[in-house]
Amino acid sequence: MKIKDILATTRPVSFEFFPPRAADGIPAVLETLDELKVFCPDYVSVTYGAGGSTRAFTEEITFEAKRKAGVEVMAHLTCVGQTKEEIHGVLERLNAEGVENIIALRGDPPRGAMEFVPVEGGFQHATDLLEHVKANFDFGVAAACYPEGHTESVDLVTDMKFVKQKVDNGADFLITQLFYDNRHYFDFVERARAAGIEVPIIPGVLPVLNSGQVRRFTALSGSEIPPELDKLLDKYADNESGARDMGVEYASAQVRELWDAGVPGVHFYVLNRSYSVSRILDNLTIPGHHRLD
Ligand SMILES: Cc1cc2nc3c(=O)[nH]c(=O)nc-3n(C[C@H](O)[C@H](O)[C@H](O)COP(=O)(O)OP(=O)(O)OC[C@H]3O[C@@H](n4cnc5c(N)ncnc54)[C@H](O)[C@@H]3O)c2cc1C
């Protein structure tokens, strides 16, 4: 089923996984997925690696989730390091396996590189990939957006112009980058509506698992750490289980406020761990997403 059709009838709760570095890590990812199935996710997604064998694992986990776990899936796909023909080949494989949804992304420049440079004959932007997908396939398609602005964008107005272009090029809905202050999400949605973007904008939520990791991720994404969270991250800097429990409470409050404000769904960056998201969903009691015993 296309996620746009799910969005027409419900407010989806979804989980994002990433592919392991080696094939022997695949069963653990599928096990986590299995553990989280008790919360009846509306779909799950699997990120696309920077290159190498993990890309095949993305496809493998996506197919397994769809076929064996029976969960609706969305495959991530980026423009990094591939020609249009190679990307077309990935899309054909996904299509042949019955995958109905993708999220079309540009991807990040390789570590150490200052800017994204497509391979010769590759796509420059997510907007180009979206155009190709819509012209050649019948996938349901999502795209990424950045409530605090993408790190490379010159300003928020220019960034929004390209978000609008993603929607004009066929994105059915948007999923946000992580944020820890809901004000950024609410402001972004307001600006997006004013810019003529009407599609659902699903908040992406990353529960804190440990302090150092959140500091690294927010530094990379340019997301603000609000002062109260900053203090908590310091407090639990050397206490991983304390940080994780604090993260559960922080994300529960964050999602409760978002949900009560009427967000069209919630996408959890699960990071292949079931503990935090399970506890958050136990705290929240979202209709249809209670733990099934
Ligand atoms: C929900 C979500 C899922 C993600 N999944 C993955 C994943 O699986 N694998 C992965 O490697 N990364 C993933 N990322 C990270 C993403 O690849 C990076 O944030 C990347 O730097 C930008 O990707 P994009 O699709 O937003 O790019 P783009 O939309 O191409 O935007 C990149 C920059 O270019 C500007 N821009 C956009 N369109 C144009 C245009 N037509 N002309 C000129 N400038 C333009 C934008 O303002 C922005 O500054 C994900 C991010 C999110 C939010």
The ligand as an SDF file (V2000), in Angstrom:
LIG
                    3D

 53 58  0  0  0  0  0  0  0  0999 V2000
   13.9450   11.6570    6.7720 C   0  0  0  0  0  0  0  0  0  0  0  0
   15.3800   11.5980    6.3130 C   0  0  0  0  0  0  0  0  0  0  0  0
   15.9070   10.4070    5.8350 C   0  0  0  0  0  0  0  0  0  0  0  0
   17.2370   10.3360    5.4010 C   0  0  0  0  0  0  0  0  0  0  0  0
   17.7340    9.1310    4.9550 N   0  0  0  0  0  0  0  0  0  0  0  0
   19.0010    9.0560    4.4920 C   0  0  0  0  0  0  0  0  0  0  0  0
   19.5240    7.8310    3.9730 C   0  0  0  0  0  0  0  0  0  0  0  0
   18.8510    6.8060    3.9570 O   0  0  0  0  0  0  0  0  0  0  0  0
   20.7980    7.8170    3.5130 N   0  0  0  0  0  0  0  0  0  0  0  0
   21.5790    8.9520    3.5080 C   0  0  0  0  0  0  0  0  0  0  0  0
   22.7400    8.8810    3.0660 O   0  0  0  0  0  0  0  0  0  0  0  0
   21.1200   10.1220    3.9860 N   0  0  0  0  0  0  0  0  0  0  0  0
   19.8450   10.2100    4.4670 C   0  0  0  0  0  0  0  0  0  0  0  0
   19.3610   11.4040    4.9400 N   0  0  0  0  0  0  0  0  0  0  0  0
   20.2570   12.5700    4.9780 C   0  0  0  0  0  0  0  0  0  0  0  0
   20.2260   13.3570    3.6390 C   0  0  0  0  0  0  0  0  0  0  0  0
   20.7210   12.5710    2.5970 O   0  0  0  0  0  0  0  0  0  0  0  0
   21.0980   14.6040    3.8380 C   0  0  0  0  0  0  0  0  0  0  0  0
   20.4830   15.4770    4.7430 O   0  0  0  0  0  0  0  0  0  0  0  0
   21.5270   15.3320    2.5530 C   0  0  0  0  0  0  0  0  0  0  0  0
   22.5430   16.2590    2.9150 O   0  0  0  0  0  0  0  0  0  0  0  0
   20.4230   16.1000    1.8610 C   0  0  0  0  0  0  0  0  0  0  0  0
   19.5150   15.2660    1.2820 O   0  0  0  0  0  0  0  0  0  0  0  0
   18.1920   15.8640    0.5790 P   0  0  0  0  0  0  0  0  0  0  0  0
   17.4710   14.7570   -0.0460 O   0  0  0  0  0  0  0  0  0  0  0  0
   17.4510   16.7460    1.4920 O   0  0  0  0  0  0  0  0  0  0  0  0
   18.9260   16.7680   -0.5600 O   0  0  0  0  0  0  0  0  0  0  0  0
   18.4570   17.9570   -1.4630 P   0  0  0  0  0  0  0  0  0  0  0  0
   16.9820   18.1040   -1.4620 O   0  0  0  0  0  0  0  0  0  0  0  0
   19.1150   17.7850   -2.7620 O   0  0  0  0  0  0  0  0  0  0  0  0
   19.0330   19.2370   -0.6790 O   0  0  0  0  0  0  0  0  0  0  0  0
   20.4180   19.4090   -0.4550 C   0  0  0  0  0  0  0  0  0  0  0  0
   20.7620   20.9130   -0.4360 C   0  0  0  0  0  0  0  0  0  0  0  0
   20.5590   21.4460   -1.7430 O   0  0  0  0  0  0  0  0  0  0  0  0
   19.5210   22.4330   -1.7640 C   0  0  0  0  0  0  0  0  0  0  0  0
   18.6850   22.0920   -2.9250 N   0  0  0  0  0  0  0  0  0  0  0  0
   17.6850   21.1670   -3.0020 C   0  0  0  0  0  0  0  0  0  0  0  0
   17.1900   21.0840   -4.2480 N   0  0  0  0  0  0  0  0  0  0  0  0
   17.9060   21.9560   -4.9910 C   0  0  0  0  0  0  0  0  0  0  0  0
   17.8790   22.3110   -6.3720 C   0  0  0  0  0  0  0  0  0  0  0  0
   17.0140   21.7400   -7.2180 N   0  0  0  0  0  0  0  0  0  0  0  0
   18.7860   23.2330   -6.8040 N   0  0  0  0  0  0  0  0  0  0  0  0
   19.6820   23.8080   -5.9620 C   0  0  0  0  0  0  0  0  0  0  0  0
   19.7430   23.5310   -4.6370 N   0  0  0  0  0  0  0  0  0  0  0  0
   18.8700   22.6040   -4.1630 C   0  0  0  0  0  0  0  0  0  0  0  0
   18.7820   22.2980   -0.4540 C   0  0  0  0  0  0  0  0  0  0  0  0
   18.2660   23.5480    0.0150 O   0  0  0  0  0  0  0  0  0  0  0  0
   19.8480   21.7420    0.4660 C   0  0  0  0  0  0  0  0  0  0  0  0
   20.6360   22.7650    1.0210 O   0  0  0  0  0  0  0  0  0  0  0  0
   18.0480   11.5010    5.4200 C   0  0  0  0  0  0  0  0  0  0  0  0
   17.5220   12.7040    5.9130 C   0  0  0  0  0  0  0  0  0  0  0  0
   16.2090   12.7570    6.3540 C   0  0  0  0  0  0  0  0  0  0  0  0
   15.6740   14.0560    6.9010 C   0  0  0  0  0  0  0  0  0  0  0  0
  1  2  1  0
  2  3  1  0
  2 52  2  0
  3  4  2  0
  4  5  1  0
  4 50  1  0
  5  6  2  0
  6  7  1  0
  6 13  1  0
  7  8  2  0
  7  9  1  0
  9 10  1  0
 10 11  2  0
 10 12  1  0
 12 13  2  0
 13 14  1  0
 14 15  1  0
 14 50  1  0
 15 16  1  0
 16 17  1  0
 16 18  1  0
 18 19  1  0
 18 20  1  0
 20 21  1  0
 20 22  1  0
 22 23  1  0
 23 24  1  0
 24 25  2  0
 24 26  1  0
 24 27  1  0
 27 28  1  0
 28 29  2  0
 28 30  1  0
 28 31  1  0
 31 32  1  0
 32 33  1  0
 33 34  1  0
 33 48  1  0
 34 35  1  0
 35 36  1  0
 35 46  1  0
 36 37  1  0
 36 45  1  0
 37 38  2  0
 38 39  1  0
 39 40  1  0
 39 45  2  0
 40 41  1  0
 40 42  2  0
 42 43  1  0
 43 44  2  0
 44 45  1  0
 46 47  1  0
 46 48  1  0
 48 49  1  0
 50 51  2  0
 51 52  1  0
 52 53  1  0
M  END
$$$$
